């Protein structure tokens, strides 16, 4: 009985520590809220939520589901499963890539327009990718 108590206590501590380490600070939450509040309807309806992961100095690190290591077709396949992403010439696929670019640019501009932010860097959303079973590139 005592052994299981300590095991549960240790597990609760580790979960709490993990949350504390990953929890965005108040400035990151404020900037993420700006994306949600100021975004166009297209951004608000988009199936991926861009968020500010951290702020270092005057640089905001904004989440993104893709970069050069994670091709757009993998992300679009999850976001829009009805689109045939195997054909790079598929007009729906091309439109989805363009939409992702527009939405991502809009999120960046909103964050960059906030007081105290001079630069935006993209940070791969490794948690989102893992949750959607997309292979993660090495760190």
C-alpha positions as CSV (number, residue, x, y, z in Angstrom):
1,X,0.0,0.0,0.0
2,X,2.7,2.5,0.9
3,X,4.7,1.6,-2.2
4,X,1.8,2.4,-4.5
5,X,1.2,5.7,-2.6
6,X,4.8,6.8,-3.3
7,X,4.5,5.7,-6.9
8,X,1.3,7.7,-7.4
9,X,2.9,10.7,-5.6
10,X,6.0,10.5,-7.8
11,X,3.8,10.2,-11.0
12,X,1.8,13.3,-10.0
13,X,5.0,15.2,-9.3
14,X,6.4,14.2,-12.7
15,X,3.2,15.2,-14.5
16,X,3.2,18.5,-12.7
17,X,6.8,19.2,-13.5
18,X,6.3,18.3,-17.1
19,X,3.3,20.7,-17.3
20,X,5.4,23.5,-15.6
21,X,8.2,23.1,-18.0
22,X,6.0,23.1,-21.1
23,X,3.5,25.7,-19.9
24,X,3.8,28.9,-21.8
25,X,4.5,32.0,-19.9
26,X,2.0,34.8,-19.6
27,X,3.6,36.8,-22.5
28,X,3.3,33.7,-24.8
29,X,-0.3,33.2,-23.8
30,X,-1.0,36.9,-24.4
31,X,0.5,36.7,-27.9
32,X,-1.4,33.5,-28.6
33,X,-4.6,35.2,-27.5
34,X,-3.8,38.0,-30.0
35,X,-3.6,35.5,-32.8
36,X,-7.0,34.1,-31.8
37,X,-8.6,37.5,-31.3
38,X,-7.2,39.4,-34.2
39,X,-7.2,36.7,-36.8
40,X,-9.4,36.6,-39.8
41,X,-12.3,34.2,-39.9
42,X,-10.1,32.0,-42.2
43,X,-7.4,31.8,-39.5
44,X,-10.0,31.2,-36.8
45,X,-11.5,28.3,-38.8
46,X,-8.2,26.7,-39.8
47,X,-7.8,23.2,-38.3
48,X,-4.4,24.0,-36.9
49,X,-4.0,26.5,-34.1
50,X,-0.9,28.6,-34.3
51,X,0.4,29.6,-30.9
52,X,3.4,31.4,-29.4
53,X,5.5,28.8,-27.6
54,X,7.9,31.2,-26.0
55,X,9.3,34.7,-26.1
56,X,13.0,35.4,-25.8
57,X,13.9,39.1,-25.7
58,X,12.0,40.6,-28.6
59,X,11.7,37.3,-30.6
60,X,8.5,35.3,-30.4
61,X,8.7,31.6,-31.3
62,X,5.5,30.6,-33.0
63,X,4.4,27.0,-33.6
64,X,4.1,25.6,-37.0
65,X,3.2,22.1,-38.2
66,X,5.7,22.1,-41.0
67,X,9.2,23.1,-42.1
68,X,11.7,21.8,-44.5
69,X,12.0,18.5,-42.6
70,X,8.2,17.9,-42.5
71,X,6.8,18.2,-46.0
72,X,3.5,20.0,-46.5
73,X,1.8,16.9,-47.9
74,X,2.1,15.1,-44.5
75,X,0.5,18.0,-42.7
76,X,-2.2,18.7,-45.3
77,X,-3.0,14.9,-45.2
78,X,-3.9,15.3,-41.5
79,X,-5.6,18.7,-41.8
80,X,-7.6,17.9,-44.9
81,X,-7.8,14.1,-45.2
82,X,-10.2,14.4,-48.2
83,X,-7.4,15.9,-50.4
84,X,-5.3,13.6,-52.5
85,X,-1.8,14.6,-51.3
86,X,-0.1,11.9,-53.4
87,X,-0.5,14.0,-56.6
88,X,1.6,17.2,-56.2
89,X,-0.3,18.7,-59.2
90,X,-3.7,18.2,-57.7
91,X,-5.4,21.6,-57.7
92,X,-7.0,21.0,-54.2
93,X,-3.5,20.1,-52.8
94,X,-2.0,23.2,-54.3
95,X,-4.8,25.3,-52.9
96,X,-4.3,23.8,-49.5
97,X,-0.6,24.5,-49.6
98,X,-1.3,28.1,-50.5
99,X,-3.9,28.4,-47.8
100,X,-1.4,27.1,-45.2
101,X,1.1,29.7,-46.3
102,X,-1.5,32.5,-46.1
103,X,-2.7,31.5,-42.6
104,X,0.9,31.1,-41.4
105,X,1.8,34.5,-42.7
106,X,-1.3,36.1,-41.1
107,X,-0.4,34.5,-37.7
108,X,3.2,35.8,-38.1
109,X,2.0,39.4,-38.9
110,X,-0.3,39.5,-36.0
111,X,2.4,38.5,-33.5
112,X,5.0,40.8,-35.1
113,X,2.6,43.7,-34.8
114,X,2.3,43.3,-31.0
115,X,4.3,45.7,-28.7
116,X,7.7,44.4,-27.8
117,X,8.0,41.9,-30.6
118,X,10.5,42.6,-33.4
119,X,11.0,39.2,-34.8
120,X,9.1,35.9,-35.2
121,X,10.8,32.6,-35.5
122,X,9.0,29.4,-36.5
123,X,9.2,26.5,-34.1
124,X,8.2,23.1,-35.3
125,X,5.2,21.9,-33.2
126,X,6.6,18.5,-32.3
127,X,3.8,17.7,-29.9
128,X,1.1,18.2,-32.6
129,X,3.1,16.2,-35.1
130,X,3.6,13.3,-32.6
131,X,-0.1,13.4,-31.7
132,X,-1.0,13.0,-35.4
133,X,1.5,10.2,-36.0
134,X,3.7,12.2,-38.3
135,X,7.4,11.1,-38.1
136,X,9.4,13.7,-36.3
137,X,12.8,14.9,-37.6
138,X,15.7,14.6,-35.3
139,X,16.3,17.6,-33.0
